[in-house]
Amino acid sequence: MDFVLGALNPIALKFGPFEIRWYGVIIACGVILAAALSVKEGQKRGLKDDYFYDFLLWALPFSLIGARLYYVIFEWPYYLANPSEIYRIWDGGIAIYGSLIAAVLVLLVYCRHQQISSWLFLDVIAPNVILAQGIGRWGNFMNQEAHGRATSLNFLQNLHLPHFIIDQMNINGIYYQPTFLYESVWDVLGFVILILLRRKNHLFKQGEVFFGYVIWYSFGRFFVEGMRTDSLMLGPLRVSQWLSLVLFIGSILWLLHRRYWQPYAPWYLDGQQSFAKQDQEK
């Protein structure tokens, strides 16, 4: 058994031919933390713990499939010529937007089946998801991927970054923009803002915490994506920039529509009880 701990190496543990990579370890830590925080918040909003555990069991495999499909679709000419590589996710090629879209679709089906408010469920998990995304970007750091354009050592030093980050941004003798860090900081800041604001009484209707997450994340992702060099292109912009624009504008319009056309939508802090009450009234 070969231990590779304490070094900036993409491999965390190695058992003969089998490897456990830091990317997977970091992603798993983010998911576990997000699940634990969601369970804790769900208890306050009248949602059973099992709802989150059961949802996670369904969401994880479909999220992985969605992340891969998103990437394959926008690189279809290559995979059409090399179909045997479609399933080779260990060689790279997954997209967070594909994962999120798949998870939301699973959530809508799951909540309908369990007869719980999908808006409330989304509100509970949304801040924790963006926190997990912020943590997950450090997996990209370990892999020396999802970085920006080439830059200078002086530029990185002027950002007052720790030496281990600067050193890891040195790839084959060239320094690169740490876009993984920009997005990670943006995501964690979004998490803090969302959890602080959703405690305010009569501030968020159910569904609006989720829209806040989408607006915040898509706004930051648009600019960070523009700095990256490994993104999928679609015309003058990258695919994720186009999607960020659609989600940003769409979420604002949908939020305004619900606020002014559904004025009696329950407040977030009312929790699942308000959804059950509406069901009884029907």
Accessible surface in RSA format (square Angstrom, percent):
REM  Atomic radii and reference values for relative SASA: ProtOr
REM  Chains: A
REM  Algorithm: Lee & Richards
REM  Probe-radius: 1.40
REM  Slices: 20
REM RES _ NUM      All-atoms   Total-Side   Main-Chain    Non-polar    All polar
REM                ABS   REL    ABS   REL    ABS   REL    ABS   REL    ABS   REL
RES MET A   1   142.20  73.6  66.93  44.3  75.27 179.2  59.12  50.3  83.08 110.1
RES ASP A   2    75.10  52.6  70.24  69.9   4.86  11.5  26.92  63.4  48.18  48.0
RES PHE A   3   112.67  56.4  88.93  55.1  23.74  61.8  88.93  53.9  23.74  68.0
RES VAL A   4    30.97  20.4  26.82  24.3   4.14  10.0  30.97  26.9   0.00   0.0
RES LEU A   5   104.42  58.2  77.64  55.5  26.78  67.3  77.64  54.5  26.78  72.1
RES GLY A   6    86.55 106.7   0.00   N/A  86.55 106.7  46.04 126.3  40.51  90.7
RES ALA A   7    52.06  47.9  41.75  64.4  10.31  23.5  48.06  67.7   4.00  10.6
RES LEU A   8    76.17  42.4  50.07  35.8  26.10  65.6  50.24  35.3  25.93  69.8
RES ASN A   9    50.16  34.6  48.76  47.1   1.40   3.4   4.36  10.5  45.80  44.3
RES PRO A  10    42.95  31.3  42.95  39.2   0.00   0.0  42.95  35.5   0.00   0.0
RES ILE A  11    31.00  17.6  31.00  23.1   0.00   0.0  31.00  22.3   0.00   0.0
RES ALA A  12     3.23   3.0   3.23   5.0   0.00   0.0   3.23   4.5   0.00   0.0
RES LEU A  13    41.55  23.1  41.55  29.7   0.00   0.0  41.55  29.2   0.00   0.0
RES LYS A  14    69.55  33.9  69.55  42.7   0.00   0.0  19.54  17.6  50.01  53.3
RES PHE A  15    81.94  41.0  77.61  48.1   4.33  11.3  80.11  48.6   1.83   5.2
RES GLY A  16    49.29  60.8   0.00   N/A  49.29  60.8  37.99 104.3  11.30  25.3
RES PRO A  17   119.35  87.0  85.51  78.0  33.84 123.0  95.83  79.1  23.52 146.2
RES PHE A  18   149.49  74.8 146.98  91.0   2.51   6.5 149.49  90.6   0.00   0.0
RES GLU A  19    77.96  44.8  47.57  36.0  30.39  72.4  11.43  22.1  66.53  54.3
RES ILE A  20    73.80  42.0  70.61  52.6   3.18   7.7  73.80  53.1   0.00   0.0
RES ARG A  21   101.55  42.6  96.61  49.2   4.94  11.8  42.63  58.3  58.92  35.7
RES TRP A  22    56.64  22.7  56.64  27.4   0.00   0.0  56.55  30.2   0.08   0.1
RES TYR A  23    54.36  25.4  54.36  30.9   0.00   0.0  35.87  27.0  18.49  22.8
RES GLY A  24    39.89  49.2   0.00   N/A  39.89  49.2  34.06  93.5   5.83  13.1
RES VAL A  25    48.09  31.6  43.02  39.0   5.07  12.2  47.07  40.9   1.02   2.8
RES ILE A  26    27.43  15.6  27.02  20.1   0.41   1.0  27.43  19.8   0.00   0.0
RES ILE A  27    64.31  36.6  62.45  46.5   1.86   4.5  63.38  45.6   0.93   2.5
RES ALA A  28    47.05  43.3  41.44  63.9   5.61  12.8  47.01  66.2   0.04   0.1
RES CYS A  29    69.42  52.5  63.37  70.7   6.05  14.2  21.09  53.4  48.33  52.1
RES GLY A  30     0.36   0.4   0.00   N/A   0.36   0.4   0.08   0.2   0.28   0.6
RES VAL A  31    37.68  24.8  35.92  32.5   1.76   4.2  37.06  32.2   0.62   1.7
RES ILE A  32   119.24  67.9 116.72  87.0   2.52   6.1 118.46  85.3   0.79   2.1
RES LEU A  33    71.21  39.7  68.71  49.2   2.51   6.3  71.05  49.9   0.16   0.4
RES ALA A  34    12.23  11.2  11.58  17.9   0.65   1.5  11.97  16.9   0.25   0.7
RES ALA A  35    18.07  16.6  11.08  17.1   6.98  15.9  17.22  24.2   0.85   2.2
RES ALA A  36    57.88  53.2  43.35  66.9  14.53  33.0  51.43  72.4   6.45  17.1
RES LEU A  37    54.53  30.4  51.35  36.7   3.18   8.0  51.70  36.3   2.83   7.6
RES SER A  38     4.68   4.0   4.68   6.2   0.00   0.0   2.10   4.5   2.58   3.6
RES VAL A  39    11.76   7.7  11.70  10.6   0.05   0.1  11.70  10.2   0.05   0.1
RES LYS A  40   126.61  61.8 125.19  76.8   1.42   3.4  68.59  61.7  58.01  61.8
RES GLU A  41    17.58  10.1  16.73  12.7   0.84   2.0   3.37   6.5  14.21  11.6
RES GLY A  42     0.00   0.0   0.00   N/A   0.00   0.0   0.00   0.0   0.00   0.0
RES GLN A  43   104.28  58.3  78.73  57.5  25.55  60.8  29.78  63.4  74.50  56.5
RES LYS A  44   126.30  61.6  96.38  59.1  29.92  71.2  61.78  55.6  64.52  68.7
RES ARG A  45    37.63  15.8  34.28  17.5   3.35   8.0   3.12   4.3  34.51  20.9
RES GLY A  46    46.44  57.3   0.00   N/A  46.44  57.3  29.17  80.0  17.28  38.7
RES LEU A  47     4.17   2.3   0.00   0.0   4.17  10.5   1.16   0.8   3.01   8.1
RES LYS A  48   139.06  67.8 130.56  80.1   8.49  20.2  84.71  76.3  54.34  57.9
RES ASP A  49    49.29  34.5  45.29  45.1   4.00   9.5  13.81  32.5  35.48  35.4
RES ASP A  50    90.12  63.1  89.52  89.1   0.60   1.4  17.17  40.4  72.96  72.8
RES TYR A  51    31.31  14.6  31.31  17.8   0.00   0.0  12.06   9.1  19.25  23.7
RES PHE A  52     7.95   4.0   5.09   3.1   2.87   7.5   5.25   3.2   2.70   7.7
RES TYR A  53   108.31  50.6 106.35  60.5   1.96   5.1  75.77  56.9  32.55  40.1
RES ASP A  54    57.88  40.5  57.28  57.0   0.60   1.4   9.89  23.3  48.00  47.9
RES PHE A  55    16.61   8.3  16.61  10.3   0.00   0.0  16.61  10.1   0.00   0.0
RES LEU A  56    47.09  26.2  47.09  33.7   0.00   0.0  47.09  33.1   0.00   0.0
RES LEU A  57   132.52  73.8 119.30  85.3  13.22  33.2 120.66  84.7  11.86  31.9
RES TRP A  58   148.72  59.7 147.82  71.6   0.90   2.1 122.55  65.3  26.17  42.4
RES ALA A  59     5.32   4.9   5.32   8.2   0.00   0.0   5.32   7.5   0.00   0.0
RES LEU A  60    83.16  46.3  78.06  55.8   5.09  12.8  78.58  55.2   4.58  12.3
RES PRO A  61    66.52  48.5  58.24  53.1   8.28  30.1  65.74  54.3   0.78   4.8
RES PHE A  62    93.17  46.6  91.82  56.9   1.35   3.5  91.82  55.7   1.35   3.9
RES SER A  63    14.45  12.2  14.40  19.2   0.05   0.1  10.03  21.4   4.42   6.2
RES LEU A  64    85.26  47.5  81.07  58.0   4.19  10.5  84.58  59.4   0.68   1.8
RES ILE A  65    94.54  53.8  90.84  67.7   3.70   8.9  94.47  68.0   0.06   0.2
RES GLY A  66    11.16  13.8   0.00   N/A  11.16  13.8   9.56  26.2   1.60   3.6
RES ALA A  67     5.13   4.7   5.13   7.9   0.00   0.0   5.13   7.2   0.00   0.0
RES ARG A  68    16.17   6.8  16.17   8.2   0.00   0.0  13.68  18.7   2.49   1.5
RES LEU A  69    91.23  50.8  91.23  65.3   0.00   0.0  91.23  64.1   0.00   0.0
RES TYR A  70    21.76  10.2  17.99  10.2   3.78   9.8  20.76  15.6   1.01   1.2
RES TYR A  71    55.21  25.8  55.21  31.4   0.00   0.0  18.28  13.7  36.93  45.5
RES VAL A  72     4.91   3.2   4.91   4.4   0.00   0.0   4.91   4.3   0.00   0.0
RES ILE A  73   108.76  61.9  97.38  72.6  11.37  27.4  98.77  71.1   9.99  27.1
RES PHE A  74    79.44  39.7  54.90  34.0  24.54  63.8  58.96  35.7  20.47  58.6
RES GLU A  75    57.17  32.8  56.49  42.7   0.68   1.6   5.67  11.0  51.50  42.0
RES TRP A  76   114.73  46.0 114.72  55.5   0.01   0.0  97.50  52.0  17.23  28.0
RES PRO A  77   107.16  78.1  94.10  85.8  13.06  47.5  99.01  81.7   8.15  50.6
RES TYR A  78   104.90  49.0  97.32  55.4   7.58  19.7  80.94  60.8  23.96  29.5
RES TYR A  79    14.14   6.6  14.01   8.0   0.13   0.3   1.47   1.1  12.67  15.6
RES LEU A  80   114.76  63.9 100.89  72.2  13.86  34.8 101.77  71.5  12.99  34.9
RES ALA A  81    79.78  73.4  44.98  69.4  34.80  79.2  55.99  78.8  23.80  63.0
RES ASN A  82    46.56  32.1  42.57  41.1   3.98   9.6   5.25  12.6  41.31  39.9
RES PRO A  83    84.80  61.8  77.01  70.2   7.79  28.3  77.21  63.7   7.59  47.2
RES SER A  84    75.19  63.5  66.31  88.5   8.88  20.5  49.43 105.3  25.76  36.1
RES GLU A  85    58.09  33.3  57.83  43.7   0.26   0.6  11.47  22.2  46.62  38.1
RES ILE A  86    51.31  29.2  51.28  38.2   0.03   0.1  51.28  36.9   0.03   0.1
RES TYR A  87   138.85  64.8 127.68  72.6  11.17  29.1  96.82  72.8  42.02  51.8
RES ARG A  88    82.57  34.7  82.31  42.0   0.26   0.6   9.28  12.7  73.29  44.4
RES ILE A  89    57.05  32.5  46.48  34.6  10.57  25.5  46.48  33.5  10.57  28.7
RES TRP A  90   161.18  64.7 123.04  59.6  38.14  89.6 125.92  67.1  35.26  57.2
RES ASP A  91    93.32  65.4  55.57  55.3  37.75  89.3  32.89  77.4  60.43  60.3
RES GLY A  92    41.26  50.9   0.00   N/A  41.26  50.9  34.74  95.3   6.53  14.6
RES GLY A  93    16.47  20.3   0.00   N/A  16.47  20.3   4.73  13.0  11.74  26.3
RES ILE A  94    69.83  39.7  45.39  33.8  24.44  58.9  45.39  32.7  24.44  66.3
RES ALA A  95    16.51  15.2  11.33  17.5   5.17  11.8  16.51  23.2   0.00   0.0
RES ILE A  96    54.17  30.8  44.63  33.3   9.53  23.0  47.76  34.4   6.40  17.4
RES TYR A  97     4.77   2.2   4.39   2.5   0.37   1.0   4.39   3.3   0.37   0.5
RES GLY A  98     4.30   5.3   0.00   N/A   4.30   5.3   2.99   8.2   1.32   2.9
RES SER A  99    21.30  18.0  21.30  28.4   0.00   0.0   4.91  10.5  16.39  23.0
RES LEU A 100    31.73  17.7  31.26  22.4   0.47   1.2  31.56  22.2   0.17   0.5
RES ILE A 101    78.50  44.7  74.88  55.8   3.62   8.7  78.30  56.4   0.20   0.5
RES ALA A 102    15.04  13.8  11.85  18.3   3.19   7.3  14.18  20.0   0.86   2.3
RES ALA A 103    21.80  20.0  21.40  33.0   0.40   0.9  21.70  30.6   0.09   0.2
RES VAL A 104    44.31  29.2  44.02  39.9   0.28   0.7  44.31  38.5   0.00   0.0
RES LEU A 105   105.96  59.0 104.75  74.9   1.21   3.0 105.28  73.9   0.68   1.8
RES VAL A 106    21.95  14.4  18.22  16.5   3.73   9.0  21.49  18.7   0.46   1.3
RES LEU A 107     1.21   0.7   1.21   0.9   0.00   0.0   1.21   0.9   0.00   0.0
RES LEU A 108    78.97  44.0  73.11  52.3   5.86  14.7  73.58  51.7   5.39  14.5
RES VAL A 109   107.93  71.0 104.11  94.3   3.82   9.2 106.96  92.9   0.97   2.6
RES TYR A 110    16.68   7.8  12.96   7.4   3.72   9.7  16.33  12.3   0.35   0.4
RES CYS A 111     0.87   0.7   0.80   0.9   0.08   0.2   0.80   2.0   0.08   0.1
RES ARG A 112   203.89  85.6 185.47  94.5  18.42  43.9  66.99  91.6 136.90  83.0
RES HIS A 113   143.37  78.4 117.90  81.9  25.47  65.2  75.50  77.8  67.87  79.0
RES GLN A 114    62.23  34.8  46.75  34.2  15.48  36.9   3.10   6.6  59.12  44.8
RES GLN A 115   135.73  75.9 120.87  88.3  14.86  35.4  29.31  62.4 106.43  80.7
RES ILE A 116     7.86   4.5   2.93   2.2   4.93  11.9   2.93   2.1   4.93  13.4
RES SER A 117     5.22   4.4   4.08   5.4   1.14   2.6   1.14   2.4   4.08   5.7
RES SER A 118    29.84  25.2  26.44  35.3   3.39   7.8   4.82  10.3  25.01  35.0
RES TRP A 119    66.25  26.6  66.25  32.1   0.00   0.0  45.66  24.3  20.59  33.4
RES LEU A 120     0.00   0.0   0.00   0.0   0.00   0.0   0.00   0.0   0.00   0.0
RES PHE A 121     0.00   0.0   0.00   0.0   0.00   0.0   0.00   0.0   0.00   0.0
RES LEU A 122     6.92   3.9   6.92   4.9   0.00   0.0   6.92   4.9   0.00   0.0
RES ASP A 123     0.00   0.0   0.00   0.0   0.00   0.0   0.00   0.0   0.00   0.0
RES VAL A 124     0.00   0.0   0.00   0.0   0.00   0.0   0.00   0.0   0.00   0.0
RES ILE A 125    21.54  12.3  21.54  16.0   0.00   0.0  21.54  15.5   0.00   0.0
RES ALA A 126     2.28   2.1   0.36   0.6   1.92   4.4   2.28   3.2   0.00   0.0
RES PRO A 127     0.00   0.0   0.00   0.0   0.00   0.0   0.00   0.0   0.00   0.0
RES ASN A 128     2.01   1.4   1.98   1.9   0.03   0.1   0.08   0.2   1.92   1.9
RES VAL A 129    36.69  24.1  36.17  32.7   0.52   1.3  36.69  31.9   0.01   0.0
RES ILE A 130     0.00   0.0   0.00   0.0   0.00   0.0   0.00   0.0   0.00   0.0
RES LEU A 131    19.02  10.6  19.02  13.6   0.00   0.0  19.02  13.4   0.00   0.0
RES ALA A 132    18.13  16.7  13.32  20.6   4.81  10.9  13.82  19.5   4.31  11.4
RES GLN A 133    16.25   9.1   6.94   5.1   9.31  22.2  13.27  28.2   2.98   2.3
RES GLY A 134     0.20   0.3   0.00   N/A   0.20   0.3   0.11   0.3   0.09   0.2
RES ILE A 135    45.20  25.7  43.15  32.1   2.05   4.9  45.20  32.6   0.00   0.0
RES GLY A 136     5.96   7.4   0.00   N/A   5.96   7.4   4.99  13.7   0.97   2.2
RES ARG A 137    26.30  11.0  25.84  13.2   0.46   1.1   5.03   6.9  21.27  12.9
RES TRP A 138    69.21  27.8  69.18  33.5   0.02   0.1  58.58  31.2  10.62  17.2
RES GLY A 139     0.00   0.0   0.00   N/A   0.00   0.0   0.00   0.0   0.00   0.0
RES ASN A 140    12.22   8.4  12.22  11.8   0.00   0.0   0.00   0.0  12.22  11.8
RES PHE A 141     4.19   2.1   4.19   2.6   0.00   0.0   4.19   2.5   0.00   0.0
RES MET A 142    17.38   9.0  16.31  10.8   1.07   2.5   4.49   3.8  12.89  17.1
RES ASN A 143    41.77  28.8  20.07  19.4  21.70  52.3   7.55  18.2  34.22  33.1
RES GLN A 144    61.50  34.4  50.87  37.2  10.63  25.3   6.91  14.7  54.59  41.4
RES GLU A 145    61.40  35.2  58.76  44.5   2.63   6.3  23.53  45.5  37.87  30.9
RES ALA A 146     4.78   4.4   2.94   4.5   1.84   4.2   2.94   4.1   1.84   4.9
RES HIS A 147    31.06  17.0  29.86  20.8   1.19   3.1  11.26  11.6  19.79  23.0
RES GLY A 148     0.00   0.0   0.00   N/A   0.00   0.0   0.00   0.0   0.00   0.0
RES ARG A 149   125.69  52.8 124.55  63.5   1.14   2.7  54.46  74.4  71.23  43.2
RES ALA A 150    64.89  59.7  39.78  61.4  25.11  57.1  40.04  56.4  24.85  65.8
RES THR A 151    34.77  24.7   9.66   9.8  25.11  59.8  13.51  18.1  21.26  32.1
RES SER A 152    57.92  48.9  51.24  68.4   6.68  15.4  45.89  97.7  12.04  16.9
RES LEU A 153    69.50  38.7  65.87  47.1   3.62   9.1  65.87  46.3   3.62   9.8
RES ASN A 154    94.30  65.0  91.55  88.5   2.75   6.6  26.75  64.4  67.55  65.3
RES PHE A 155    73.04  36.5  70.32  43.6   2.72   7.1  72.83  44.2   0.20   0.6
RES LEU A 156     0.00   0.0   0.00   0.0   0.00   0.0   0.00   0.0   0.00   0.0
RES GLN A 157    87.87  49.1  75.59  55.2  12.28  29.2  23.18  49.3  64.69  49.1
RES ASN A 158    93.88  64.7  77.62  75.0  16.26  39.1  23.95  57.6  69.92  67.6
RES LEU A 159    69.21  38.5  48.61  34.8  20.60  51.8  52.04  36.5  17.17  46.2
RES HIS A 160   165.67  90.5 134.73  93.6  30.94  79.1  97.29 100.3  68.38  79.6
RES LEU A 161    28.14  15.7  15.88  11.4  12.26  30.8  16.07  11.3  12.07  32.5
RES PRO A 162    66.59  48.5  53.67  48.9  12.92  47.0  66.23  54.7   0.36   2.2
RES HIS A 163   142.55  77.9 139.48  97.0   3.06   7.8  95.17  98.1  47.38  55.1
RES PHE A 164    94.12  47.1  89.03  55.1   5.10  13.3  92.10  55.8   2.02   5.8
RES ILE A 165     5.74   3.3   5.74   4.3   0.00   0.0   5.74   4.1   0.00   0.0
RES ILE A 166     7.26   4.1   7.26   5.4   0.00   0.0   7.26   5.2   0.00   0.0
RES ASP A 167    88.88  62.3  77.66  77.3  11.22  26.5  24.65  58.0  64.23  64.1
RES GLN A 168    11.42   6.4  10.80   7.9   0.62   1.5   0.62   1.3  10.80   8.2
RES MET A 169     0.20   0.1   0.20   0.1   0.00   0.0   0.20   0.2   0.00   0.0
RES ASN A 170    51.48  35.5  40.04  38.7  11.44  27.5   4.86  11.7  46.62  45.1
RES ILE A 171    28.56  16.3  26.32  19.6   2.24   5.4  27.62  19.9   0.94   2.6
RES ASN A 172   146.62 101.1 105.02 101.5  41.60 100.2  38.92  93.7 107.70 104.1
RES GLY A 173    63.93  78.8   0.00   N/A  63.93  78.8  30.57  83.9  33.36  74.7
RES ILE A 174    82.86  47.2  80.00  59.6   2.86   6.9  82.86  59.7   0.00   0.0
RES TYR A 175    45.14  21.1  43.57  24.8   1.57   4.1  23.79  17.9  21.35  26.3
RES TYR A 176    40.48  18.9  40.48  23.0   0.00   0.0  11.58   8.7  28.91  35.6
RES GLN A 177    38.78  21.7  38.78  28.3   0.00   0.0   5.15  11.0  33.63  25.5
RES PRO A 178     0.00   0.0   0.00   0.0   0.00   0.0   0.00   0.0   0.00   0.0
RES THR A 179     0.92   0.7   0.21   0.2   0.71   1.7   0.55   0.7   0.37   0.6
RES PHE A 180     2.39   1.2   0.58   0.4   1.82   4.7   2.39   1.5   0.00   0.0
RES LEU A 181    22.35  12.4  22.35  16.0   0.00   0.0  22.35  15.7   0.00   0.0
RES TYR A 182    55.34  25.8  45.78  26.0   9.57  24.9  47.51  35.7   7.83   9.6
RES GLU A 183     3.60   2.1   3.60   2.7   0.00   0.0   1.45   2.8   2.15   1.8
RES SER A 184     4.91   4.2   4.91   6.6   0.00   0.0   0.11   0.2   4.80   6.7
RES VAL A 185    87.59  57.6  84.45  76.4   3.15   7.6  86.81  75.4   0.78   2.1
RES TRP A 186    61.88  24.8  60.27  29.2   1.61   3.8  61.66  32.9   0.22   0.4
RES ASP A 187     0.00   0.0   0.00   0.0   0.00   0.0   0.00   0.0   0.00   0.0
RES VAL A 188    58.06  38.2  58.06  52.6   0.00   0.0  58.06  50.4   0.00   0.0
RES LEU A 189    83.22  46.3  80.16  57.3   3.05   7.7  82.74  58.1   0.48   1.3
RES GLY A 190     0.55   0.7   0.00   N/A   0.55   0.7   0.55   1.5   0.00   0.0
RES PHE A 191    27.83  13.9  27.83  17.2   0.00   0.0  27.83  16.9   0.00   0.0
RES VAL A 192    60.35  39.7  60.35  54.6   0.00   0.0  60.35  52.4   0.00   0.0
RES ILE A 193    58.15  33.1  56.70  42.2   1.45   3.5  58.15  41.9   0.00   0.0
RES LEU A 194     9.14   5.1   9.14   6.5   0.00   0.0   9.14   6.4   0.00   0.0
RES ILE A 195    34.66  19.7  34.31  25.6   0.34   0.8  34.31  24.7   0.34   0.9
RES LEU A 196    89.84  50.0  87.15  62.3   2.69   6.8  87.15  61.2   2.69   7.2
RES LEU A 197    69.89  38.9  69.89  50.0   0.00   0.0  69.89  49.1   0.00   0.0
RES ARG A 198    15.50   6.5  14.04   7.2   1.46   3.5   0.97   1.3  14.53   8.8
RES ARG A 199   161.85  68.0 141.96  72.4  19.89  47.4  52.86  72.2 108.99  66.1
RES LYS A 200   122.06  59.5 116.83  71.7   5.23  12.5  61.78  55.6  60.27  64.2
RES ASN A 201   109.35  75.4  85.82  82.9  23.53  56.7  30.45  73.3  78.91  76.3
RES HIS A 202   112.59  61.5  91.44  63.6  21.15  54.1  53.34  55.0  59.25  68.9
RES LEU A 203    70.46  39.2  64.60  46.2   5.87  14.7  65.52  46.0   4.94  13.3
RES PHE A 204    30.33  15.2  26.78  16.6   3.55   9.2  26.78  16.2   3.55  10.2
RES LYS A 205    11.33   5.5  11.33   7.0   0.00   0.0   6.08   5.5   5.25   5.6
RES GLN A 206     3.32   1.9   3.32   2.4   0.00   0.0   1.37   2.9   1.95   1.5
RES GLY A 207     0.00   0.0   0.00   N/A   0.00   0.0   0.00   0.0   0.00   0.0
RES GLU A 208     3.40   2.0   3.28   2.5   0.12   0.3   0.38   0.7   3.02   2.5
RES VAL A 209     0.00   0.0   0.00   0.0   0.00   0.0   0.00   0.0   0.00   0.0
RES PHE A 210    27.74  13.9  27.74  17.2   0.00   0.0  27.74  16.8   0.00   0.0
RES PHE A 211     5.02   2.5   5.02   3.1   0.00   0.0   5.02   3.0   0.00   0.0
RES GLY A 212    17.76  21.9   0.00   N/A  17.76  21.9  14.86  40.8   2.90   6.5
RES TYR A 213    13.32   6.2  13.32   7.6   0.00   0.0  13.01   9.8   0.31   0.4
RES VAL A 214    15.96  10.5  14.32  13.0   1.64   4.0  15.86  13.8   0.10   0.3
RES ILE A 215    37.97  21.6  37.97  28.3   0.00   0.0  37.97  27.3   0.00   0.0
RES TRP A 216    56.20  22.6  53.60  25.9   2.60   6.1  56.20  30.0   0.00   0.0
RES TYR A 217     5.22   2.4   5.22   3.0   0.00   0.0   5.09   3.8   0.13   0.2
RES SER A 218     0.90   0.8   0.43   0.6   0.47   1.1   0.43   0.9   0.47   0.7
RES PHE A 219    92.10  46.1  89.21  55.3   2.89   7.5  92.10  55.8   0.00   0.0
RES GLY A 220     6.66   8.2   0.00   N/A   6.66   8.2   6.43  17.6   0.23   0.5
RES ARG A 221    11.66   4.9  10.84   5.5   0.82   2.0   0.39   0.5  11.27   6.8
RES PHE A 222    42.86  21.4  42.86  26.5   0.00   0.0  42.86  26.0   0.00   0.0
RES PHE A 223   108.10  54.1 101.69  63.0   6.40  16.7 104.77  63.5   3.32   9.5
RES VAL A 224    10.62   7.0  10.62   9.6   0.00   0.0  10.62   9.2   0.00   0.0
RES GLU A 225     4.92   2.8   4.92   3.7   0.00   0.0   0.00   0.0   4.92   4.0
RES GLY A 226    18.69  23.0   0.00   N/A  18.69  23.0  11.83  32.5   6.86  15.4
RES MET A 227    73.57  38.1  73.18  48.4   0.39   0.9  69.53  59.1   4.04   5.3
RES ARG A 228    24.56  10.3  24.56  12.5   0.00   0.0   0.20   0.3  24.35  14.8
RES THR A 229    72.14  51.3  38.03  38.5  34.11  81.3  34.50  46.3  37.64  56.9
RES ASP A 230    75.46  52.9  46.11  45.9  29.35  69.4  42.60 100.3  32.85  32.8
RES SER A 231    21.08  17.8   0.25   0.3  20.83  48.0   4.95  10.5  16.13  22.6
RES LEU A 232    21.39  11.9  15.87  11.4   5.52  13.9  18.35  12.9   3.04   8.2
RES MET A 233   104.76  54.3  77.84  51.5  26.93  64.1  74.42  63.3  30.34  40.2
RES LEU A 234    94.87  52.8  92.14  65.9   2.73   6.9  94.08  66.1   0.79   2.1
RES GLY A 235    60.04  74.0   0.00   N/A  60.04  74.0  36.15  99.2  23.89  53.5
RES PRO A 236   114.43  83.4  81.47  74.3  32.96 119.8  94.29  77.9  20.14 125.1
RES LEU A 237    42.87  23.9  42.69  30.5   0.17   0.4  42.87  30.1   0.00   0.0
RES ARG A 238    34.37  14.4  34.37  17.5   0.00   0.0   0.01   0.0  34.36  20.8
RES VAL A 239     6.64   4.4   6.13   5.6   0.51   1.2   6.13   5.3   0.51   1.4
RES SER A 240    10.06   8.5   8.97  12.0   1.09   2.5   0.17   0.4   9.89  13.9
RES GLN A 241    11.24   6.3  11.24   8.2   0.00   0.0   0.00   0.0  11.24   8.5
RES TRP A 242    94.05  37.7  94.05  45.5   0.00   0.0  93.68  49.9   0.37   0.6
RES LEU A 243    36.09  20.1  33.49  24.0   2.60   6.5  35.67  25.0   0.42   1.1
RES SER A 244     0.61   0.5   0.11   0.1   0.50   1.2   0.39   0.8   0.22   0.3
RES LEU A 245    61.79  34.4  61.06  43.7   0.73   1.8  61.79  43.4   0.00   0.0
RES VAL A 246    97.57  64.2  91.40  82.7   6.17  14.9  95.96  83.4   1.61   4.4
RES LEU A 247    56.02  31.2  54.27  38.8   1.75   4.4  56.02  39.3   0.00   0.0
RES PHE A 248    54.28  27.2  54.28  33.6   0.00   0.0  54.28  32.9   0.00   0.0
RES ILE A 249    93.44  53.2  92.23  68.7   1.21   2.9  93.41  67.3   0.04   0.1
RES GLY A 250    30.73  37.9   0.00   N/A  30.73  37.9  28.16  77.3   2.58   5.8
RES SER A 251     9.07   7.7   6.33   8.4   2.74   6.3   1.30   2.8   7.77  10.9
RES ILE A 252    60.08  34.2  59.29  44.2   0.79   1.9  60.08  43.3   0.00   0.0
RES LEU A 253   111.14  61.9 106.34  76.1   4.79  12.0 106.82  75.0   4.31  11.6
RES TRP A 254   135.21  54.3 129.86  62.9   5.35  12.6 123.42  65.8  11.80  19.1
RES LEU A 255    40.06  22.3  40.06  28.7   0.00   0.0  40.06  28.1   0.00   0.0
RES LEU A 256    82.42  45.9  81.33  58.2   1.09   2.7  81.62  57.3   0.81   2.2
RES HIS A 257    87.68  47.9  83.11  57.8   4.57  11.7  55.78  57.5  31.90  37.1
RES ARG A 258    10.65   4.5   9.49   4.8   1.15   2.7   1.34   1.8   9.31   5.6
RES ARG A 259    68.34  28.7  62.85  32.0   5.50  13.1  25.13  34.3  43.22  26.2
RES TYR A 260   160.60  75.0 136.36  77.6  24.24  63.1  92.92  69.8  67.68  83.4
RES TRP A 261   190.66  76.5 166.60  80.6  24.07  56.5 143.60  76.6  47.06  76.3
RES GLN A 262    82.02  45.9  76.45  55.9   5.57  13.3  28.52  60.7  53.51  40.6
RES PRO A 263    73.08  53.3  59.66  54.4  13.42  48.8  60.52  50.0  12.56  78.1
RES TYR A 264   196.38  91.7 177.84 101.2  18.54  48.2 134.08 100.8  62.29  76.8
RES ALA A 265    13.60  12.5   3.79   5.9   9.81  22.3   8.84  12.4   4.76  12.6
RES PRO A 266    24.29  17.7  16.91  15.4   7.38  26.8  24.29  20.1   0.00   0.0
RES TRP A 267    58.42  23.4  58.42  28.3   0.00   0.0  40.07  21.4  18.35  29.8
RES TYR A 268     1.37   0.6   1.37   0.8   0.00   0.0   1.37   1.0   0.00   0.0
RES LEU A 269    49.00  27.3  31.73  22.7  17.27  43.4  31.73  22.3  17.27  46.5
RES ASP A 270    69.62  48.8  54.19  53.9  15.44  36.5  14.64  34.5  54.98  54.8
RES GLY A 271     1.57   1.9   0.00   N/A   1.57   1.9   1.57   4.3   0.00   0.0
RES GLN A 272    24.16  13.5  24.16  17.7   0.00   0.0  16.10  34.3   8.06   6.1
RES GLN A 273   146.08  81.7 139.01 101.6   7.07  16.8  47.11 100.3  98.97  75.1
RES SER A 274    18.81  15.9  11.81  15.8   7.00  16.1  17.28  36.8   1.53   2.1
RES PHE A 275    52.45  26.2  52.45  32.5   0.00   0.0  52.45  31.8   0.00   0.0
RES ALA A 276    41.73  38.4  37.75  58.3   3.97   9.0  41.27  58.1   0.45   1.2
RES LYS A 277   129.39  63.1 126.91  77.9   2.48   5.9  71.17  64.1  58.23  62.0
RES GLN A 278    67.55  37.8  66.07  48.3   1.48   3.5  22.68  48.3  44.87  34.0
RES ASP A 279    71.04  49.8  57.07  56.8  13.97  33.0  13.80  32.5  57.24  57.1
RES GLN A 280   153.93  86.1 118.79  86.8  35.14  83.7  47.93 102.0 106.00  80.4
RES GLU A 281   127.44  73.2  88.49  66.9  38.95  92.7  48.60  94.0  78.85  64.4
RES LYS A 282   200.04  97.6 133.69  82.0  66.35 158.0 103.43  93.1  96.60 102.9
END  Absolute sums over single chains surface
CHAIN  1 A    15424.4      13184.8       2239.6      10486.8       4937.6
END  Absolute sums over all chains
TOTAL         15424.4      13184.8       2239.6      10486.8       4937.6
